[in-house]
Each structure stands twice: as structure tokens, then as C-alpha cells.
Amino acid sequence: MSEKQPQPTRVKLSLGGANLWLSLDRDLAPAENPLDAFRGIHAMLTKVLQELAALPSSTSPPSAQPTETIDAKLLEGLQWTPGQKYGREWVRIGAHPELAATIALMRRIDPNGYHAAGDYVYRIEGDFLGRYPKRKKASA
């Protein structure tokens, strides 16, 4: 006849809040008081939560610099040349030294992308800056 071994009792505790939850579970030793086990787990999880809360947040921006935006007034004030397609216009980038910072910003954001500012969408096209009117949303 085989004697059945008692299964260990398992304790589990979860602590946390906001965006962080920690959980710990373990088997109780024979004759171990479950209340003492919970107190030990609680103390350990509390310490870990406190240490994690003291870490610098990885979601905060590395510096307090304001976000750069494309200067719509500067762009709209240029002398635009009509393009071959209706509504499209262009300027030669080299003819407008005042565009240097704006062009550099556009290239940093997305060198081949479209950039919305004011009533237009702008795109760097080789030595030229093209603009197209923003599409109007369909009304219901």
C-alpha cells in the first residue's frame, strides 16, 4: 500500500497599481504558517515596487525642448509657380535661403513624405518644394 503524499499548499499575492502589477506565488514548506508566507511575499513585492517607482521614467522626453513645427506663414508667403496639374505649385529651394531651417526640419521628420501646414500639403521634390491644397473632407 502506498501512502499518499500531501500536496504542498501554494500561496500567491499580487500587488500594484496604475500600469504595473507584480505577482509572486510559491509553495509553503511543511508546517509553514501561510500568514507568515504572505507577509514575506508582501514585503518582497512592496520593496520591488518602491525600487521600480524610483527609476527614471522611460516615457518622458529626454529634454524639455519644444516640439518643432513647420512654419505655415513662411511657406504661404512665398511666390509660388503654378505646376502642370491644377492646384499644384512649386518653388526652387535654392532661391529661398529663408527656407533652410524649414527644409532641414522636413528632411528630419520624413525626407520623402508629405508635410501638412496651414491649408496645404508640402513635399520636397529634388531641388523643389511642391505644395498641394489639402483635400476637403466630405460632408455627411
Secondary structure, DSSP 4 states (H G I P E B T S, - for coil): -PPPPPPPPEEEEEEEETTEEEEEEEEPPTT--HHHHHHHHHHHHHHHHHHHHHSPPTTS-SS-PPPP---HHHHHTS-PEE-SSTT-EEEEGGG-GGGHHHHHHHHHH-TTS-EEETTEEEEEETTEEEEEEPPPPPP-
